[in-house]
Amino acid sequence: MTEIAETALAVEDSPKRQQILDGARKMFMTKGFDAASMQDVARAAGVSKGTLYVYFDSKEAMFQALVMGECSRLQAVIRQMASGTGAVSDELHAIARQMLQTLLQTEVMRAMRMVIGTGEKFPELARTVYQAGPMRSARTLAEYLTKRVERGDLQIDNCEAASSEFIDLVLSGQQRRGLLMMPPLPDDALEEYITRRVGLFLKGYSA
């Protein structure tokens, strides 16, 4: 590894960077993306403005880092659950539940509203969030579906398209509820919802 790469990795893994991101999250959630300033973030993080710029050159870069971190954690959990060793219905049910539990969190809903609200002003930020979230999740799920097709558990011609269909089938209605400030479904109703959606998906693609 080159000296430049080692330096970049050290910055990426720095506790100070995480401290700044924690301050940024607090400011974005309380003041909103537009209203929060770099000075606000520096104050919330307990660092100087100069230190802030060592790690991030803009609010957009901080927001992107927050989104990438959350998306990476979700995709790592999906990969762990999607081992391919259990029943496909059980694993898809677990994946659907994890996606909903993660993406319907109050903090995540607030972040999504911020992205939607600032999308016209910051189109690159909106595109980055889409690529880091829905697109990467669809690719991760497509890898799992491909394994299941190879094992003969599913019959799917286009696993990338099918993964997007699964995500839309599971998320779209519940995300819409959350974005429009509707209360989440009770746990038992959510389990029924997941079972029904997974069943619909398997009805179309079971071997």
Buried (B, 14 or more C-beta within 10 A) or exposed (E): EEEEEEEEEEEEEEEBBBBBBBBBBBBBBEBBBEEBEBEBBBBBBEBEEEBBEBBBEEBBBBBBBBBBBBBEEBBEBBBEBBEEEEEBBEBBBBBBBBBBEBBBBEEBBBBBBBBEEBBEEBEEBBEBBBEBBBBBBBBBBBBBBBBBBEEEBBEBEEBBEBBBBBBBBBBEEBBEBBBEEEEBBEEEEBEEBBEEBBEBBBEEBEE
